[in-house]
Amino acid sequence: AAFDFDGSSYLSSLIDLSEASSEYIAKNNDEVNRPTFPVERSISVLRKCLSIAGFSEKTTRAGLLSPEGSKSHNIHGGEEKLVEELVRFRSFIRKTALENMKTSKQAKPNVDN
């Protein structure tokens, strides 16, 4: 029997996992010492899944320790720094969106019918 790899279902599962990680970050955004293990685990699973799909080791191991014990130069600080940067980026996007919403509400004239 031949094995037919369903790429769209595979990609959909990877997107679901990354969205769940984003939701976790969003729900825990206000905590100072939030646990990062769930997101780190998600990143690890995503790395393995991307490797299975043929992504290069340079891509799938970005930010990890090399066999010699040094950090990869693709992500300075490793996965923890990556998670922190994702949280900062999400906060920036949210703040910008809220400011734009306020600005657009203030710019609209109040018209009574």
N, C-alpha and C positions, 0 to 999 in steps of 0.2 A: 504494500500500500504506500502510495506517495504522500509525503507530508507537504501540505500547502500552507505556507506562513501567511496569516492574515495581518498584513501591515497596518491597515487602518484601525483594527481593534487593538493592536499592540500600541500604536501611537495614542489612541484614545485613553488607554490605561495609564500611560506615562503622563499625559496631560492631567488626568484625574488625580494622580499622585502629587504632581507639582501644585495643582490648585488646592488640594487638601493642606499642603505645606504652607501655602500662602494664607489660607484661612487660619491656620494655627498661629502664624505670625500676627495676623490682624487681631485675633482674639486676645493675644498676650502682649500686645504692643505697649501697654501701659506699665507692665511689670518690669522692675529694674533687673531682677535676677531670675528671669524666666528660664526654664529648662530648655536647652537647645537640642537635647538628644532626639526628640521626634523629627526635627528637621534634618539633623545630621544623618539619621537613619534613612530618611526619605532620599537624601542626596546620594547616599551609598547605594540604595536600590536603583535609583535612576542611572547611576554610573554603570552598574552591572547590566542593566537593560540596554543602555546605549552601546555598551561593548558587544553584547549579543547581536545587536543590529548592525555592527560593523564600524562603529565610530573608532577613531584611532585612540591609542593609549595616551597620547598627549592630551586629547580632549577628555577622556574618561578619568584620567588621574590628575587633572589640573588641581593644584593646591595641596596635594597629598605629599607625605614624606616619600622620598626616593628610597630604594633599597639601602643606600649608603647612609640614610638618616637625615638628609638635607631636604629642605622644602622645595617643591616645584616652584619655578619662578613665574608661572602663569597666574597664580593667585597668592599674593604676598600675605602670609598669615594663615593660610589654609582655610578649611571649611568654616571654622568659627568666624573668621573675618568675613567670609562670603555671606554667612547668615546675617551678621551685623550690618553689612552693606545693603543687603536686601531689605532689612527692616528700615534703615535710614532712607533708602530710595522710596519705599512704600509710604513712609511718613511724609516725605517731601511731595510726592504725587498727591497724596490726600490733602495736604495743606494747600497746595496750589489749586486743586480743584475746588476746595471750599472757598478760597479767596475769589476765584473766578465766578463762582455762583453768587457770592455776595455782591461783587462788582456788577454783574449782569442784572441782578435784581434792582440795584440802585440806579442803573442807567435807564431802565424801562420807565417811561412816564406812567403815572397813575391816571387812567382814563375811566371816567364814570359814564355809564351808558344812560 
